[in-house]
Amino acid sequence: MAAKLIDGKALAQQVRDRLAIDSAAVLAKTGVKPGLATILVGDDPASHVYVKNKQKACELAGIYVDDHKLPASTTQAELLALIEKKNADSKIHGILVQLPLPKQIDSRVVLEAVSPNKDADGFHPYNFGRLVEGHPVFEACTPKGVMKMIESTGVAIEGKRAVVLGRSNIVGKPLALMLLQRNATVTICHSKTKDLPAVCREAELLLVAIGKARFVTADMVREGAVVIDVGTNKLPDGKLCGDVDFEPVSQKAGWISPVPGGVGPMTIAMLLDNTVESAMRNAGMKRG
């Protein structure tokens, strides 16, 4: 029996529809739309596409976009000065610095310069630390989106055996923490994990962010598992695929997310969600 599809596009649309209502409420109360500053340095084609997609999604959700495209020659000091200006701008509730940055700029220094209260990406050490202690302010967008995708299946997280493939600060570690907070039993796997297929087969929730095309095969998946594929890999023919070998795995899993059309749209939706949440918090409003 084929797995049910977790449609990231449809879920992201639902999120945007809700955010449009919240954004309108913020505007009605404060006279100001929720605002996201997008900062892109250089001419990386993929980054330009990503930022354009994020800006389009903002417009659909009633979010004001403050767009900054800087040349590749921009110095770290110039970028930090812009971030400082946006930190102080009351019309801006979220700041997105698109990665990667040019070689002359230290990404870590730049991300730490963003105010934790405007950290729409959820990458600031303060927000990561708050997640560790169990009192998150802004959660990293991709793992936050993955959690929403699991919830959409109706499968309970509490008590489940969850296996996270990948230990990055952007996805693997924060996702494991979010799962722990929801009372899952969590194993984080990586390149040094022994007998990885056997560990994966134990997973009722298998979350894959390992960065290798079609790495997870059907023999690594438990019958009926929820499988969410965070990976995006470009094949020699130009097509995209995930870290999961979709067709065979979809015949064994209970639920599975596609690539493209899965985690990607939800990551953008969570960026918007964090921005609107910041605006509502700033206005003294709570979500219903």
C-alpha positions in Angstrom: 0.0 0.0 0.0 1.4 3.4 -1.0 2.1 6.0 1.6 -0.1 9.0 2.0 1.5 12.2 0.8 2.4 15.1 3.1 1.7 18.1 0.8 3.9 20.9 1.9 2.5 23.3 -0.7 -1.1 22.8 0.6 0.0 23.2 4.2 2.0 26.3 3.4 -1.1 27.8 1.8 -3.1 27.1 4.9 -0.5 28.9 7.0 -0.4 31.9 4.7 -4.2 32.2 4.8 -4.1 32.3 8.6 -1.2 34.7 8.6 -3.1 37.1 6.3 -5.8 37.3 8.9 -3.2 37.9 11.7 -1.4 40.5 9.6 -4.6 42.4 9.0 -5.3 42.4 12.7 -1.9 43.9 13.4 -2.4 46.6 10.8 -5.8 47.4 12.2 -4.4 47.8 15.7 -1.1 49.5 15.0 -1.4 51.1 11.6 1.7 49.1 10.5 1.9 45.8 8.6 4.2 43.1 9.9 7.5 43.9 8.2 10.3 41.6 7.0 13.7 43.0 5.9 15.4 40.8 3.3 19.1 41.2 2.9 20.9 39.5 -0.1 24.6 40.0 -0.7 26.1 39.1 -4.0 24.7 37.5 -7.1 24.3 33.8 -6.3 21.4 32.7 -8.7 19.9 30.2 -6.2 19.8 32.8 -3.5 18.1 35.3 -5.7 15.4 32.7 -6.5 15.0 31.8 -2.8 14.6 35.5 -1.7 12.2 36.2 -4.6 10.0 33.2 -3.5 10.1 34.4 0.1 9.1 38.0 -0.9 6.2 36.7 -3.0 4.9 34.6 -0.1 5.2 37.7 2.2 2.9 39.7 -0.1 0.3 36.9 -0.1 0.4 36.9 3.7 0.0 40.7 4.1 3.6 41.2 5.2 5.6 44.3 4.2 8.9 43.5 2.5 11.9 45.8 3.0 14.2 44.6 0.2 18.0 45.1 0.3 20.2 43.7 -2.5 23.9 44.5 -1.9 26.9 43.9 -4.3 29.2 41.0 -3.7 31.9 43.5 -2.8 30.0 44.6 0.4 32.2 44.6 3.4 31.3 43.0 6.7 31.2 46.4 8.4 28.7 47.7 5.8 26.5 44.7 6.3 26.6 45.0 10.1 25.7 48.7 9.8 22.6 47.8 7.7 21.5 45.2 10.2 22.0 47.6 13.1 19.7 50.1 11.3 17.1 47.4 10.8 17.3 46.3 14.4 16.3 49.9 15.4 13.5 50.2 12.8 10.1 49.9 14.4 8.5 49.0 11.1 10.6 45.9 10.8 9.6 42.8 12.9 11.8 40.2 11.2 15.3 40.2 9.5 16.4 37.7 7.0 20.0 37.5 5.9 20.2 35.1 3.0 23.0 32.6 3.1 25.6 31.9 1.8 27.4 35.2 2.2 30.6 36.2 0.3 33.9 34.9 1.6 35.0 38.3 3.1 32.0 38.2 5.5 31.8 35.9 8.6 28.3 34.5 8.6 28.4 33.7 12.3 29.2 37.3 13.2 26.4 38.6 11.0 23.7 36.2 12.3 24.6 37.1 15.8 24.2 40.8 15.0 20.5 40.3 14.2 18.4 41.2 17.2 17.1 38.0 18.8 13.6 39.7 18.8 13.8 40.0 15.0 15.4 36.7 14.3 12.9 35.4 11.8 15.2 32.6 10.8 15.6 31.4 14.4 19.4 31.1 14.0 20.5 33.4 16.8 22.4 31.7 19.7 20.0 33.3 22.1 17.0 31.7 20.4 18.8 28.4 20.0 19.6 28.4 23.7 16.0 29.2 24.6 15.0 26.2 22.5 17.5 24.0 24.5 16.0 25.1 27.8 12.5 24.4 26.5 11.2 28.0 26.3 11.7 28.9 22.6 11.1 32.5 21.3 11.7 32.0 17.6 12.3 28.5 16.3 14.4 27.7 13.2 12.1 27.6 10.2 12.9 24.3 8.6 12.5 22.1 11.8 9.4 24.1 12.8 7.9 23.4 9.4 8.8 19.7 9.8 6.9 19.6 13.1 3.8 21.1 11.5 4.1 18.5 8.7 4.1 15.7 11.3 1.2 17.2 13.1 -0.8 17.3 9.8 -0.7 13.5 9.6 -2.6 13.1 12.8 0.1 10.8 14.1 0.8 11.5 17.7 4.4 12.5 18.5 4.3 11.7 22.2 5.9 8.4 22.9 7.1 7.8 19.4 10.6 6.6 18.5 12.0 9.4 16.3 15.2 9.2 14.3 16.8 12.3 12.9 19.4 11.8 10.2 21.8 14.8 10.3 23.1 17.0 13.2 23.3 20.5 11.6 22.6 23.5 13.7 20.0 24.6 11.1 17.9 21.4 11.0 19.1 18.3 12.9 19.8 19.6 16.3 16.8 22.0 16.7 14.5 19.3 15.2 15.7 16.8 17.8 15.0 19.3 20.6 11.5 20.1 19.3 10.7 16.4 19.2 12.0 15.9 22.7 9.8 18.7 23.9 6.8 16.8 22.4 7.9 13.7 24.4 9.3 11.7 21.5 12.2 9.4 22.2 14.9 10.8 19.9 18.0 9.4 18.3 20.3 11.7 16.2 22.3 9.9 13.5 25.4 11.1 11.6 28.3 9.8 9.5 29.8 8.0 12.4 26.7 6.1 13.5 27.2 2.4 13.5 24.7 0.2 11.6 22.7 3.2 10.4 20.0 1.1 8.5 19.2 -0.8 11.7 18.8 2.4 13.7 16.6 3.9 11.0 14.4 0.8 10.9 13.4 1.5 14.5 12.0 4.9 13.7 8.2 5.5 13.7 9.2 9.1 12.7 12.1 9.2 10.3 13.3 12.8 9.6 16.1 12.9 7.0 18.5 15.9 6.5 21.7 14.2 5.6 22.5 16.0 2.3 23.0 12.9 0.1 20.7 12.2 -2.9 18.4 9.2 -2.4 20.5 8.0 0.6 17.6 6.4 2.5 16.4 3.3 0.8 13.3 1.1 1.4 15.3 -1.4 3.4 16.1 1.3 6.0 12.5 2.2 6.6 10.0 0.7 9.1 6.6 -0.4 7.7 4.1 2.4 8.2 6.7 5.1 9.4 6.2 8.8 8.9 9.1 9.9 6.6 9.9 13.5 6.1 12.6 14.4 3.6 14.4 17.7 4.2 17.1 17.2 1.6 17.3 19.0 -1.8 19.8 17.6 -4.3 20.3 18.5 -8.0 20.7 15.4 -10.2 22.9 15.5 -13.4 19.8 15.9 -15.5 18.9 19.1 -13.6 16.0 17.5 -11.7 15.7 17.8 -8.0 15.4 14.9 -5.6 15.5 14.5 -1.8 17.7 12.4 0.6 15.1 9.7 0.4 14.6 7.3 -2.5 11.0 8.3 -2.9 9.3 5.7 -5.0 10.5 2.5 -3.2 10.2 4.1 0.2 6.7 5.4 -0.5 5.6 1.8 -0.9 6.6 1.0 2.6 6.1 4.2 4.7 2.7 5.3 6.1 3.3 8.9 5.3 6.0 10.6 3.2 6.9 14.1 2.0 7.9 14.8 -1.6 10.8 16.8 -3.0 10.1 19.4 -4.3 6.8 20.4 -2.8 7.4 19.2 0.8 9.6 20.9 3.4 10.6 23.8 1.1 7.3 25.6 1.1 6.8 25.0 4.8 10.2 26.5 5.6 9.2 29.8 3.9 5.8 29.6 5.6 7.5 29.4 9.0 9.7 32.4 8.2 6.5 34.4 7.7 5.0 32.8 10.8 7.9 34.0 12.9 7.7 37.5 11.4 4.0 37.9 12.1 4.4 36.4 15.6 7.1 39.1 16.3 4.7 41.8 15.1 1.9 40.5 17.2 4.1 40.3 20.3 5.4 43.8 19.6 1.7 45.0 19.5 0.8 43.2 22.7 -1.5 40.8 20.8 -1.9 37.1 21.3 -2.9 34.5 18.7 -6.3 32.9 19.1 
